[in-house]
Each structure stands twice: as structure tokens, then as C-alpha cells.
Amino acid sequence: MVRIIQQRGKCIGCNACVEADAFRWRISRHDGKCTLVHGVEKKGFFGVVVGDEELESSLAAAHNCPVNIIKVQKVS
């Protein structure tokens, strides 16, 4: 399993994560920031646990983020 965490409040809406992983990321029409699909908010952080098949694309999205607000963790 893979945990993806985003600090959405600091997102600049550059679309880099969407380009790396269009399945898991979208640009919000409301405020122009990137949204973690199925992410659940807790104290300003959005998180979701997904299958191992999304590890590579999630790491690419985190690596592409210019403000480093995406974290990817392998969980048991």
C-alpha cells in the first residue's frame, strides 16, 4: 500500500502533478489548485491510501512538485 499526502494550502496550481499522474490528481475549477482525487482532509493535509500499482506515478508527481507539498510513503 502507498500513502499519498498533500499540503493543499501551499499548492500553486502549476499542474505538474496532474501531468505526472492524471488518474490521481485534478485541477480544481473552484480555486485553480491541484486536488488529490479521493483525498481526505485532516488539519490542512489531504491523504489517501492506494495500491502498490500507483507507487511509480505517485513518486513522479511528488518529484515534479516545485513547492514539495506532496509526500509518498510505502505502508504495510
KOLBABA-933219 format. One record per residue: residue in three letters; x, y, z of N, C-alpha, C in turn; residue number from 0. Coordinates in steps of 0.2 Angstrom, whole numbers, plus 5000, padded with zeros to 4 digits. Example, Ala and Ser with C-alpha at 12.3 -4.5 7.8 and 13.67 -1.06 7.14 Angstrom:
! KOLBABA-933219
<r><residu>ALA</residu><n_xx>5066</n_xx><n_yy>4972</n_yy><n_zz>5039</n_zz><ca_xx>5062</ca_xx><ca_yy>4978</ca_yy><ca_zz>5039</ca_zz><c_xx>5066</c_xx><c_yy>4984</c_yy><c_zz>5039</c_zz><num>0</num></r>
<r><residu>SER</residu><n_xx>5064</n_xx><n_yy>4989</n_yy><n_zz>5035</n_zz><ca_xx>5068</ca_xx><ca_yy>4995</ca_yy><ca_zz>5036</ca_zz><c_xx>5064</c_xx><c_yy>5000</c_yy><c_zz>5039</c_zz><num>1</num></r>
//
This chain:
! KOLBABA-933219
<r><residu>MET</residu><n_xx>5004</n_xx><n_yy>4994</n_yy><n_zz>5000</n_zz><ca_xx>5000</ca_xx><ca_yy>5000</ca_yy><ca_zz>5000</ca_zz><c_xx>5004</c_xx><c_yy>5006</c_yy><c_zz>5000</c_zz><num>0</num></r>
<r><residu>VAL</residu><n_xx>5002</n_xx><n_yy>5012</n_yy><n_zz>4997</n_zz><ca_xx>5005</ca_xx><ca_yy>5018</ca_yy><ca_zz>4997</ca_zz><c_xx>5001</c_xx><c_yy>5023</c_yy><c_zz>5000</c_zz><num>1</num></r>
<r><residu>ARG</residu><n_xx>5004</n_xx><n_yy>5028</n_yy><n_zz>5004</n_zz><ca_xx>5000</ca_xx><ca_yy>5033</ca_yy><ca_zz>5007</ca_zz><c_xx>5003</c_xx><c_yy>5040</c_yy><c_zz>5003</c_zz><num>2</num></r>
<r><residu>ILE</residu><n_xx>4998</n_xx><n_yy>5044</n_yy><n_zz>5000</n_zz><ca_xx>5000</ca_xx><ca_yy>5050</ca_yy><ca_zz>4997</ca_zz><c_xx>4997</c_xx><c_yy>5055</c_yy><c_zz>5002</c_zz><num>3</num></r>
<r><residu>ILE</residu><n_xx>5001</n_xx><n_yy>5060</n_yy><n_zz>5003</n_zz><ca_xx>4999</ca_xx><ca_yy>5066</ca_yy><ca_zz>5007</ca_zz><c_xx>5001</c_xx><c_yy>5073</c_yy><c_zz>5004</c_zz><num>4</num></r>
<r><residu>GLN</residu><n_xx>4996</n_xx><n_yy>5077</n_yy><n_zz>5004</n_zz><ca_xx>4997</ca_xx><ca_yy>5084</ca_yy><ca_zz>5000</ca_zz><c_xx>4995</c_xx><c_yy>5089</c_yy><c_zz>5005</c_zz><num>5</num></r>
<r><residu>GLN</residu><n_xx>4999</n_xx><n_yy>5094</n_yy><n_zz>5006</n_zz><ca_xx>4998</ca_xx><ca_yy>5100</ca_yy><ca_zz>5009</ca_zz><c_xx>4995</c_xx><c_yy>5105</c_yy><c_zz>5005</c_zz><num>6</num></r>
<r><residu>ARG</residu><n_xx>4988</n_xx><n_yy>5105</n_yy><n_zz>5003</n_zz><ca_xx>4985</ca_xx><ca_yy>5108</ca_yy><ca_zz>4998</ca_zz><c_xx>4985</c_xx><c_yy>5116</c_yy><c_zz>4999</c_zz><num>7</num></r>
<r><residu>GLY</residu><n_xx>4985</n_xx><n_yy>5118</n_yy><n_zz>5005</n_zz><ca_xx>4985</ca_xx><ca_yy>5126</ca_yy><ca_zz>5006</ca_zz><c_xx>4991</c_xx><c_yy>5129</c_yy><c_zz>5003</c_zz><num>8</num></r>
<r><residu>LYS</residu><n_xx>4996</n_xx><n_yy>5126</n_yy><n_zz>5002</n_zz><ca_xx>5003</ca_xx><ca_yy>5128</ca_yy><ca_zz>4999</ca_zz><c_xx>5003</c_xx><c_yy>5127</c_yy><c_zz>4991</c_zz><num>9</num></r>
<r><residu>CYS</residu><n_xx>4998</n_xx><n_yy>5124</n_yy><n_zz>4988</n_zz><ca_xx>4998</ca_xx><ca_yy>5122</ca_yy><ca_zz>4981</ca_zz><c_xx>4998</c_xx><c_yy>5129</c_yy><c_zz>4977</c_zz><num>10</num></r>
<r><residu>ILE</residu><n_xx>5002</n_xx><n_yy>5129</n_yy><n_zz>4972</n_zz><ca_xx>5002</ca_xx><ca_yy>5135</ca_yy><ca_zz>4967</ca_zz><c_xx>4999</c_xx><c_yy>5133</c_yy><c_zz>4961</c_zz><num>11</num></r>
<r><residu>GLY</residu><n_xx>4996</n_xx><n_yy>5127</n_yy><n_zz>4960</n_zz><ca_xx>4992</ca_xx><ca_yy>5126</ca_yy><ca_zz>4954</ca_zz><c_xx>4996</c_xx><c_yy>5125</c_yy><c_zz>4948</c_zz><num>12</num></r>
<r><residu>CYS</residu><n_xx>5002</n_xx><n_yy>5123</n_yy><n_zz>4948</n_zz><ca_xx>5006</ca_xx><ca_yy>5123</ca_yy><ca_zz>4942</ca_zz><c_xx>5005</c_xx><c_yy>5117</c_yy><c_zz>4937</c_zz><num>13</num></r>
<r><residu>ASN</residu><n_xx>5001</n_xx><n_yy>5112</n_yy><n_zz>4940</n_zz><ca_xx>4998</ca_xx><ca_yy>5106</ca_yy><ca_zz>4935</ca_zz><c_xx>5004</c_xx><c_yy>5101</c_yy><c_zz>4935</c_zz><num>14</num></r>
<r><residu>ALA</residu><n_xx>5009</n_xx><n_yy>5101</n_yy><n_zz>4938</n_zz><ca_xx>5015</ca_xx><ca_yy>5096</ca_yy><ca_zz>4937</ca_zz><c_xx>5013</c_xx><c_yy>5089</c_yy><c_zz>4939</c_zz><num>15</num></r>
<r><residu>CYS</residu><n_xx>5009</n_xx><n_yy>5089</n_yy><n_zz>4945</n_zz><ca_xx>5007</ca_xx><ca_yy>5083</ca_yy><ca_zz>4947</ca_zz><c_xx>5002</c_xx><c_yy>5079</c_yy><c_zz>4943</c_zz><num>16</num></r>
<r><residu>VAL</residu><n_xx>4997</n_xx><n_yy>5084</n_yy><n_zz>4940</n_zz><ca_xx>4992</ca_xx><ca_yy>5081</ca_yy><ca_zz>4935</ca_zz><c_xx>4996</c_xx><c_yy>5078</c_yy><c_zz>4929</c_zz><num>17</num></r>
<r><residu>GLU</residu><n_xx>5001</n_xx><n_yy>5081</n_yy><n_zz>4927</n_zz><ca_xx>5004</ca_xx><ca_yy>5079</ca_yy><ca_zz>4921</ca_zz><c_xx>5008</c_xx><c_yy>5072</c_yy><c_zz>4922</c_zz><num>18</num></r>
<r><residu>ALA</residu><n_xx>5010</n_xx><n_yy>5071</n_yy><n_zz>4928</n_zz><ca_xx>5014</ca_xx><ca_yy>5065</ca_yy><ca_zz>4930</ca_zz><c_xx>5009</c_xx><c_yy>5059</c_yy><c_zz>4932</c_zz><num>19</num></r>
<r><residu>ASP</residu><n_xx>5003</n_xx><n_yy>5061</n_yy><n_zz>4934</n_zz><ca_xx>4998</ca_xx><ca_yy>5056</ca_yy><ca_zz>4937</ca_zz><c_xx>4991</c_xx><c_yy>5059</c_yy><c_zz>4936</c_zz><num>20</num></r>
<r><residu>ALA</residu><n_xx>4988</n_xx><n_yy>5059</n_yy><n_zz>4930</n_zz><ca_xx>4982</ca_xx><ca_yy>5062</ca_yy><ca_zz>4929</ca_zz><c_xx>4976</c_xx><c_yy>5057</c_yy><c_zz>4932</c_zz><num>21</num></r>
<r><residu>PHE</residu><n_xx>4977</n_xx><n_yy>5051</n_yy><n_zz>4934</n_zz><ca_xx>4972</ca_xx><ca_yy>5047</ca_yy><ca_zz>4937</ca_zz><c_xx>4971</c_xx><c_yy>5049</c_yy><c_zz>4944</c_zz><num>22</num></r>
<r><residu>ARG</residu><n_xx>4976</n_xx><n_yy>5052</n_yy><n_zz>4948</n_zz><ca_xx>4976</ca_xx><ca_yy>5053</ca_yy><ca_zz>4955</ca_zz><c_xx>4975</c_xx><c_yy>5061</c_yy><c_zz>4956</c_zz><num>23</num></r>
<r><residu>TRP</residu><n_xx>4977</n_xx><n_yy>5065</n_yy><n_zz>4951</n_zz><ca_xx>4977</ca_xx><ca_yy>5072</ca_yy><ca_zz>4953</ca_zz><c_xx>4972</c_xx><c_yy>5076</c_yy><c_zz>4948</c_zz><num>24</num></r>
<r><residu>ARG</residu><n_xx>4969</n_xx><n_yy>5081</n_yy><n_zz>4950</n_zz><ca_xx>4965</ca_xx><ca_yy>5086</ca_yy><ca_zz>4946</ca_zz><c_xx>4966</c_xx><c_yy>5093</c_yy><c_zz>4948</c_zz><num>25</num></r>
<r><residu>ILE</residu><n_xx>4965</n_xx><n_yy>5097</n_yy><n_zz>4943</n_zz><ca_xx>4965</ca_xx><ca_yy>5104</ca_yy><ca_zz>4945</ca_zz><c_xx>4958</c_xx><c_yy>5106</c_yy><c_zz>4946</c_zz><num>26</num></r>
<r><residu>SER</residu><n_xx>4957</n_xx><n_yy>5110</n_yy><n_zz>4952</n_zz><ca_xx>4950</ca_xx><ca_yy>5112</ca_yy><ca_zz>4954</ca_zz><c_xx>4948</c_xx><c_yy>5118</c_yy><c_zz>4950</c_zz><num>27</num></r>
<r><residu>ARG</residu><n_xx>4942</n_xx><n_yy>5118</n_yy><n_zz>4948</n_zz><ca_xx>4939</ca_xx><ca_yy>5123</ca_yy><ca_zz>4944</ca_zz><c_xx>4937</c_xx><c_yy>5129</c_yy><c_zz>4949</c_zz><num>28</num></r>
<r><residu>HIS</residu><n_xx>4937</n_xx><n_yy>5127</n_yy><n_zz>4955</n_zz><ca_xx>4935</ca_xx><ca_yy>5132</ca_yy><ca_zz>4961</ca_zz><c_xx>4940</c_xx><c_yy>5137</c_yy><c_zz>4962</c_zz><num>29</num></r>
<r><residu>ASP</residu><n_xx>4946</n_xx><n_yy>5134</n_yy><n_zz>4963</n_zz><ca_xx>4952</ca_xx><ca_yy>5139</ca_yy><ca_zz>4966</ca_zz><c_xx>4958</c_xx><c_yy>5138</c_yy><c_zz>4962</c_zz><num>30</num></r>
<r><residu>GLY</residu><n_xx>4958</n_xx><n_yy>5133</n_yy><n_zz>4957</n_zz><ca_xx>4964</ca_xx><ca_yy>5133</ca_yy><ca_zz>4952</ca_zz><c_xx>4970</c_xx><c_yy>5129</c_yy><c_zz>4956</c_zz><num>31</num></r>
<r><residu>LYS</residu><n_xx>4969</n_xx><n_yy>5126</n_yy><n_zz>4961</n_zz><ca_xx>4974</ca_xx><ca_yy>5122</ca_yy><ca_zz>4965</ca_zz><c_xx>4973</c_xx><c_yy>5114</c_yy><c_zz>4963</c_zz><num>32</num></r>
<r><residu>CYS</residu><n_xx>4979</n_xx><n_yy>5111</n_yy><n_zz>4964</n_zz><ca_xx>4978</ca_xx><ca_yy>5103</ca_yy><ca_zz>4962</ca_zz><c_xx>4975</c_xx><c_yy>5100</c_yy><c_zz>4968</c_zz><num>33</num></r>
<r><residu>THR</residu><n_xx>4971</n_xx><n_yy>5095</n_yy><n_zz>4966</n_zz><ca_xx>4967</ca_xx><ca_yy>5091</ca_yy><ca_zz>4971</ca_zz><c_xx>4969</c_xx><c_yy>5084</c_yy><c_zz>4970</c_zz><num>34</num></r>
<r><residu>LEU</residu><n_xx>4970</n_xx><n_yy>5081</n_yy><n_zz>4976</n_zz><ca_xx>4971</ca_xx><ca_yy>5074</ca_yy><ca_zz>4977</ca_zz><c_xx>4964</c_xx><c_yy>5070</c_yy><c_zz>4976</c_zz><num>35</num></r>
<r><residu>VAL</residu><n_xx>4964</n_xx><n_yy>5066</n_yy><n_zz>4971</n_zz><ca_xx>4957</ca_xx><ca_yy>5063</ca_yy><ca_zz>4970</ca_zz><c_xx>4956</c_xx><c_yy>5058</c_yy><c_zz>4976</c_zz><num>36</num></r>
<r><residu>HIS</residu><n_xx>4950</n_xx><n_yy>5058</n_yy><n_zz>4979</n_zz><ca_xx>4948</ca_xx><ca_yy>5054</ca_yy><ca_zz>4984</ca_zz><c_xx>4952</c_xx><c_yy>5055</c_yy><c_zz>4991</c_zz><num>37</num></r>
<r><residu>GLY</residu><n_xx>4956</n_xx><n_yy>5061</n_yy><n_zz>4991</n_zz><ca_xx>4959</ca_xx><ca_yy>5063</ca_yy><ca_zz>4997</ca_zz><c_xx>4955</c_xx><c_yy>5065</c_yy><c_zz>5002</c_zz><num>38</num></r>
<r><residu>VAL</residu><n_xx>4956</n_xx><n_yy>5064</n_yy><n_zz>5008</n_zz><ca_xx>4953</ca_xx><ca_yy>5065</ca_yy><ca_zz>5014</ca_zz><c_xx>4956</c_xx><c_yy>5071</c_yy><c_zz>5018</c_zz><num>39</num></r>
<r><residu>GLU</residu><n_xx>4953</n_xx><n_yy>5076</n_yy><n_zz>5020</n_zz><ca_xx>4957</ca_xx><ca_yy>5082</ca_yy><ca_zz>5023</ca_zz><c_xx>4957</c_xx><c_yy>5081</c_yy><c_zz>5031</c_zz><num>40</num></r>
<r><residu>LYS</residu><n_xx>4963</n_xx><n_yy>5082</n_yy><n_zz>5034</n_zz><ca_xx>4964</ca_xx><ca_yy>5082</ca_yy><ca_zz>5041</ca_zz><c_xx>4969</c_xx><c_yy>5087</c_yy><c_zz>5043</c_zz><num>41</num></r>
<r><residu>LYS</residu><n_xx>4967</n_xx><n_yy>5092</n_yy><n_zz>5046</n_zz><ca_xx>4971</ca_xx><ca_yy>5098</ca_yy><ca_zz>5048</ca_zz><c_xx>4975</c_xx><c_yy>5101</c_yy><c_zz>5043</c_zz><num>42</num></r>
<r><residu>GLY</residu><n_xx>4972</n_xx><n_yy>5102</n_yy><n_zz>5037</n_zz><ca_xx>4976</ca_xx><ca_yy>5105</ca_yy><ca_zz>5032</ca_zz><c_xx>4979</c_xx><c_yy>5101</c_yy><c_zz>5027</c_zz><num>43</num></r>
<r><residu>PHE</residu><n_xx>4980</n_xx><n_yy>5094</n_yy><n_zz>5028</n_zz><ca_xx>4983</ca_xx><ca_yy>5089</ca_yy><ca_zz>5024</ca_zz><c_xx>4978</c_xx><c_yy>5085</c_yy><c_zz>5021</c_zz><num>44</num></r>
<r><residu>PHE</residu><n_xx>4979</n_xx><n_yy>5083</n_yy><n_zz>5015</n_zz><ca_xx>4974</ca_xx><ca_yy>5078</ca_yy><ca_zz>5012</ca_zz><c_xx>4978</c_xx><c_yy>5072</c_yy><c_zz>5011</c_zz><num>45</num></r>
<r><residu>GLY</residu><n_xx>4975</n_xx><n_yy>5066</n_yy><n_zz>5012</n_zz><ca_xx>4978</ca_xx><ca_yy>5060</ca_yy><ca_zz>5011</ca_zz><c_xx>4974</c_xx><c_yy>5055</c_yy><c_zz>5009</c_zz><num>46</num></r>
<r><residu>VAL</residu><n_xx>4977</n_xx><n_yy>5050</n_yy><n_zz>5006</n_zz><ca_xx>4974</ca_xx><ca_yy>5044</ca_yy><ca_zz>5003</ca_zz><c_xx>4979</c_xx><c_yy>5038</c_yy><c_zz>5003</c_zz><num>47</num></r>
<r><residu>VAL</residu><n_xx>4976</n_xx><n_yy>5032</n_yy><n_zz>5004</n_zz><ca_xx>4980</ca_xx><ca_yy>5026</ca_yy><ca_zz>5004</ca_zz><c_xx>4978</c_xx><c_yy>5022</c_yy><c_zz>4997</c_zz><num>48</num></r>
<r><residu>VAL</residu><n_xx>4983</n_xx><n_yy>5020</n_yy><n_zz>4993</n_zz><ca_xx>4981</ca_xx><ca_yy>5017</ca_yy><ca_zz>4987</ca_zz><c_xx>4985</c_xx><c_yy>5011</c_yy><c_zz>4986</c_zz><num>49</num></r>
<r><residu>GLY</residu><n_xx>4984</n_xx><n_yy>5007</n_yy><n_zz>4981</n_zz><ca_xx>4988</ca_xx><ca_yy>5001</ca_yy><ca_zz>4980</ca_zz><c_xx>4995</c_xx><c_yy>5002</c_yy><c_zz>4977</c_zz><num>50</num></r>
<r><residu>ASP</residu><n_xx>4999</n_xx><n_yy>4997</n_yy><n_zz>4978</n_zz><ca_xx>5006</ca_xx><ca_yy>4997</ca_yy><ca_zz>4975</ca_zz><c_xx>5007</c_xx><c_yy>4999</c_yy><c_zz>4968</c_zz><num>51</num></r>
<r><residu>GLU</residu><n_xx>5002</n_xx><n_yy>4998</n_yy><n_zz>4964</n_zz><ca_xx>5002</ca_xx><ca_yy>4999</ca_yy><ca_zz>4957</ca_zz><c_xx>5003</c_xx><c_yy>5007</c_yy><c_zz>4955</c_zz><num>52</num></r>
<r><residu>GLU</residu><n_xx>5001</n_xx><n_yy>5011</n_yy><n_zz>4960</n_zz><ca_xx>5002</ca_xx><ca_yy>5018</ca_yy><ca_zz>4960</ca_zz><c_xx>5008</c_xx><c_yy>5021</c_yy><c_zz>4962</c_zz><num>53</num></r>
<r><residu>LEU</residu><n_xx>5013</n_xx><n_yy>5017</n_yy><n_zz>4965</n_zz><ca_xx>5019</ca_xx><ca_yy>5020</ca_yy><ca_zz>4968</ca_zz><c_xx>5023</c_xx><c_yy>5024</c_yy><c_zz>4963</c_zz><num>54</num></r>
<r><residu>GLU</residu><n_xx>5024</n_xx><n_yy>5021</n_yy><n_zz>4957</n_zz><ca_xx>5029</ca_xx><ca_yy>5025</ca_yy><ca_zz>4952</ca_zz><c_xx>5026</c_xx><c_yy>5031</c_yy><c_zz>4950</c_zz><num>55</num></r>
<r><residu>SER</residu><n_xx>5019</n_xx><n_yy>5032</n_yy><n_zz>4948</n_zz><ca_xx>5016</ca_xx><ca_yy>5038</ca_yy><ca_zz>4946</ca_zz><c_xx>5016</c_xx><c_yy>5043</c_yy><c_zz>4952</c_zz><num>56</num></r>
<r><residu>SER</residu><n_xx>5015</n_xx><n_yy>5040</n_yy><n_zz>4958</n_zz><ca_xx>5014</ca_xx><ca_yy>5045</ca_yy><ca_zz>4964</ca_zz><c_xx>5021</c_xx><c_yy>5048</c_yy><c_zz>4965</c_zz><num>57</num></r>
<r><residu>LEU</residu><n_xx>5026</n_xx><n_yy>5044</n_yy><n_zz>4965</n_zz><ca_xx>5033</ca_xx><ca_yy>5047</ca_yy><ca_zz>4966</ca_zz><c_xx>5035</c_xx><c_yy>5052</c_yy><c_zz>4961</c_zz><num>58</num></r>
<r><residu>ALA</residu><n_xx>5032</n_xx><n_yy>5051</n_yy><n_zz>4955</n_zz><ca_xx>5034</ca_xx><ca_yy>5056</ca_yy><ca_zz>4949</ca_zz><c_xx>5030</c_xx><c_yy>5062</c_yy><c_zz>4951</c_zz><num>59</num></r>
<r><residu>ALA</residu><n_xx>5024</n_xx><n_yy>5062</n_yy><n_zz>4953</n_zz><ca_xx>5020</ca_xx><ca_yy>5068</ca_yy><ca_zz>4955</ca_zz><c_xx>5023</c_xx><c_yy>5072</c_yy><c_zz>4960</c_zz><num>60</num></r>
<r><residu>ALA</residu><n_xx>5026</n_xx><n_yy>5068</n_yy><n_zz>4965</n_zz><ca_xx>5029</ca_xx><ca_yy>5071</ca_yy><ca_zz>4971</ca_zz><c_xx>5036</c_xx><c_yy>5074</c_yy><c_zz>4969</c_zz><num>61</num></r>
<r><residu>HIS</residu><n_xx>5039</n_xx><n_yy>5071</n_yy><n_zz>4964</n_zz><ca_xx>5046</ca_xx><ca_yy>5073</ca_yy><ca_zz>4962</ca_zz><c_xx>5045</c_xx><c_yy>5080</c_yy><c_zz>4958</c_zz><num>62</num></r>
<r><residu>ASN</residu><n_xx>5039</n_xx><n_yy>5080</n_yy><n_zz>4954</n_zz><ca_xx>5038</ca_xx><ca_yy>5086</ca_yy><ca_zz>4949</ca_zz><c_xx>5036</c_xx><c_yy>5092</c_yy><c_zz>4953</c_zz><num>63</num></r>
<r><residu>CYS</residu><n_xx>5033</n_xx><n_yy>5091</n_yy><n_zz>4959</n_zz><ca_xx>5030</ca_xx><ca_yy>5097</ca_yy><ca_zz>4963</ca_zz><c_xx>5035</c_xx><c_yy>5102</c_yy><c_zz>4964</c_zz><num>64</num></r>
<r><residu>PRO</residu><n_xx>5035</n_xx><n_yy>5108</n_yy><n_zz>4962</n_zz><ca_xx>5040</ca_xx><ca_yy>5113</ca_yy><ca_zz>4963</ca_zz><c_xx>5040</c_xx><c_yy>5116</c_yy><c_zz>4970</c_zz><num>65</num></r>
<r><residu>VAL</residu><n_xx>5035</n_xx><n_yy>5115</n_yy><n_zz>4974</n_zz><ca_xx>5034</ca_xx><ca_yy>5118</ca_yy><ca_zz>4981</ca_zz><c_xx>5035</c_xx><c_yy>5112</c_yy><c_zz>4986</c_zz><num>66</num></r>
<r><residu>ASN</residu><n_xx>5036</n_xx><n_yy>5106</n_yy><n_zz>4984</n_zz><ca_xx>5037</ca_xx><ca_yy>5100</ca_yy><ca_zz>4988</ca_zz><c_xx>5032</c_xx><c_yy>5099</c_yy><c_zz>4993</c_zz><num>67</num></r>
<r><residu>ILE</residu><n_xx>5025</n_xx><n_yy>5099</n_yy><n_zz>4991</n_zz><ca_xx>5020</ca_xx><ca_yy>5098</ca_yy><ca_zz>4996</ca_zz><c_xx>5017</c_xx><c_yy>5091</c_yy><c_zz>4995</c_zz><num>68</num></r>
<r><residu>ILE</residu><n_xx>5020</n_xx><n_yy>5087</n_yy><n_zz>4991</n_zz><ca_xx>5017</ca_xx><ca_yy>5080</ca_yy><ca_zz>4990</ca_zz><c_xx>5022</c_xx><c_yy>5075</c_yy><c_zz>4993</c_zz><num>69</num></r>
<r><residu>LYS</residu><n_xx>5020</n_xx><n_yy>5071</n_yy><n_zz>4998</n_zz><ca_xx>5024</ca_xx><ca_yy>5066</ca_yy><ca_zz>5001</ca_zz><c_xx>5021</c_xx><c_yy>5059</c_yy><c_zz>4999</c_zz><num>70</num></r>
<r><residu>VAL</residu><n_xx>5025</n_xx><n_yy>5054</n_yy><n_zz>4998</n_zz><ca_xx>5023</ca_xx><ca_yy>5047</ca_yy><ca_zz>4996</ca_zz><c_xx>5027</c_xx><c_yy>5043</c_yy><c_zz>5001</c_zz><num>71</num></r>
<r><residu>GLN</residu><n_xx>5023</n_xx><n_yy>5038</n_yy><n_zz>5004</n_zz><ca_xx>5026</ca_xx><ca_yy>5034</ca_yy><ca_zz>5009</ca_zz><c_xx>5023</c_xx><c_yy>5027</c_yy><c_zz>5008</c_zz><num>72</num></r>
<r><residu>LYS</residu><n_xx>5028</n_xx><n_yy>5022</n_yy><n_zz>5008</n_zz><ca_xx>5026</ca_xx><ca_yy>5015</ca_yy><ca_zz>5007</ca_zz><c_xx>5023</c_xx><c_yy>5013</c_yy><c_zz>5014</c_zz><num>73</num></r>
<r><residu>VAL</residu><n_xx>5018</n_xx><n_yy>5010</n_yy><n_zz>5014</n_zz><ca_xx>5015</ca_xx><ca_yy>5007</ca_yy><ca_zz>5021</ca_zz><c_xx>5013</c_xx><c_yy>5000</c_yy><c_zz>5020</c_zz><num>74</num></r>
<r><residu>SER</residu><n_xx>5013</n_xx><n_yy>4996</n_yy><n_zz>5026</n_zz><ca_xx>5012</ca_xx><ca_yy>4989</ca_yy><ca_zz>5026</ca_zz><c_xx>5005</c_xx><c_yy>4988</c_yy><c_zz>5026</c_zz><num>75</num></r>
//
